[in-house]
Amino acid sequence: MIQDSPIPENLKNLTEEQINQVIADSNLDNLRNHRNSLLAETDWTQNGDVPVDTKKKYEPYRQELRDITKKYQNLEGAVWPTPPS
């Protein structure tokens, strides 16, 4: 459903199917961006000077983040893994 906001020129002649695809792509991009920021917050855990126990503790969390797009297609309703403590 198209909202009452101004529509960019390049989107005015799209079919409903194309509009839905643009929305789906945008939703997935938002999910990936949030996922990437969470991964970036824990990048330090994989550095060479980090103890192996710390690396191993964060590996499952980071893998769950990478896999989030297999289960969810947008931020709405996404259940995020809990980072290790």
VOPAGU-2260 file (C-alpha; in pm, 1 decimal, decimal comma):
REM VOPAGU-2260
SITE   aa  ch    i         X         Y         Z
SITE  MET   A    0       0,0       0,0       0,0
SITE  ILE   A    1     141,6     337,5    -103,0
SITE  GLN   A    2     141,1     605,2     164,6
SITE  ASP   A    3      40,8     968,2     109,6
SITE  SER   A    4     403,6    1085,9     107,6
SITE  PRO   A    5     564,8    1212,5    -213,1
SITE  ILE   A    6     689,0     931,3    -435,1
SITE  PRO   A    7    1030,6     968,0    -599,4
SITE  GLU   A    8    1010,6     993,8    -978,8
SITE  ASN   A    9    1197,9     667,4   -1032,8
SITE  LEU   A   10     932,1     479,9    -835,0
SITE  LYS   A   11     617,2     631,7    -984,7
SITE  ASN   A   12     574,3     384,9   -1270,0
SITE  LEU   A   13     647,6      66,4   -1078,6
SITE  THR   A   14     394,5    -212,1   -1060,7
SITE  GLU   A   15     260,7    -317,5    -723,0
SITE  GLU   A   16     484,7    -624,0    -740,2
SITE  GLN   A   17     789,7    -406,2    -804,6
SITE  ILE   A   18     696,1    -172,8    -520,5
SITE  ASN   A   19     663,0    -468,6    -285,7
SITE  GLN   A   20    1007,1    -588,9    -395,5
SITE  VAL   A   21    1160,4    -245,7    -330,4
SITE  ILE   A   22    1006,6    -249,6      17,8
SITE  ALA   A   23    1126,2    -605,2      85,4
SITE  ASP   A   24    1477,5    -517,5     -31,4
SITE  SER   A   25    1480,5    -209,1     191,9
SITE  ASN   A   26    1359,2    -410,3     491,2
SITE  LEU   A   27    1630,5    -671,3     435,2
SITE  ASP   A   28    1893,4    -397,1     400,9
SITE  ASN   A   29    1782,4    -250,9     735,7
SITE  LEU   A   30    1808,6    -592,8     898,9
SITE  ARG   A   31    2155,8    -648,1     754,3
SITE  ASN   A   32    2273,1    -302,6     861,6
SITE  HIS   A   33    2165,9    -364,6    1220,3
SITE  ARG   A   34    2321,2    -711,7    1213,5
SITE  ASN   A   35    2645,0    -569,2    1076,3
SITE  SER   A   36    2663,2    -309,6    1352,2
SITE  LEU   A   37    2621,2    -582,6    1615,4
SITE  LEU   A   38    2893,7    -789,1    1448,3
SITE  ALA   A   39    3123,1    -485,2    1437,6
SITE  GLU   A   40    3077,4    -438,1    1813,3
SITE  THR   A   41    3228,5    -782,3    1869,5
SITE  ASP   A   42    3497,5    -783,7    1599,4
SITE  TRP   A   43    3756,9    -727,0    1869,5
SITE  THR   A   44    3679,9   -1073,4    2008,9
SITE  GLN   A   45    3838,2   -1235,8    1703,9
SITE  ASN   A   46    4170,7   -1047,8    1710,0
SITE  GLY   A   47    4492,7   -1243,6    1739,9
SITE  ASP   A   48    4572,2   -1109,3    2087,8
SITE  VAL   A   49    4237,6   -1217,4    2236,4
SITE  PRO   A   50    4237,4   -1533,2    2451,3
SITE  VAL   A   51    4103,1   -1844,4    2278,3
SITE  ASP   A   52    3833,3   -1885,6    2545,0
SITE  THR   A   53    3694,9   -1539,5    2463,2
SITE  LYS   A   54    3700,2   -1612,3    2090,2
SITE  LYS   A   55    3515,4   -1940,2    2139,9
SITE  LYS   A   56    3261,2   -1777,7    2367,9
SITE  TYR   A   57    3169,5   -1523,0    2098,8
SITE  GLU   A   58    3177,3   -1755,4    1796,5
SITE  PRO   A   59    2821,6   -1895,0    1839,8
SITE  TYR   A   60    2678,2   -1546,4    1898,2
SITE  ARG   A   61    2848,7   -1409,8    1590,1
SITE  GLN   A   62    2731,8   -1705,6    1381,4
SITE  GLU   A   63    2373,2   -1652,7    1497,2
SITE  LEU   A   64    2402,4   -1290,9    1385,6
SITE  ARG   A   65    2532,0   -1397,0    1044,9
SITE  ASP   A   66    2244,1   -1643,3    1009,0
SITE  ILE   A   67    1968,6   -1399,4    1113,7
SITE  THR   A   68    1873,8   -1329,5     750,9
SITE  LYS   A   69    1795,1   -1698,9     702,6
SITE  LYS   A   70    1510,8   -1667,5     952,3
SITE  TYR   A   71    1401,1   -1302,8     930,3
SITE  GLN   A   72    1356,1   -1064,6     639,2
SITE  ASN   A   73    1313,2    -739,3     831,8
SITE  LEU   A   74    1374,4    -580,4    1170,7
SITE  GLU   A   75    1012,5    -614,4    1276,4
SITE  GLY   A   76     976,7    -924,6    1487,6
SITE  ALA   A   77    1341,9   -1025,5    1458,8
SITE  VAL   A   78    1465,9   -1199,9    1771,2
SITE  TRP   A   79    1827,8   -1112,8    1826,2
SITE  PRO   A   80    2071,0   -1345,8    2001,2
SITE  THR   A   81    2198,6   -1242,4    2340,9
SITE  PRO   A   82    2567,5   -1158,3    2347,4
SITE  PRO   A   83    2782,2   -1359,8    2586,9
SITE  SER   A   84    2853,1   -1210,0    2924,9
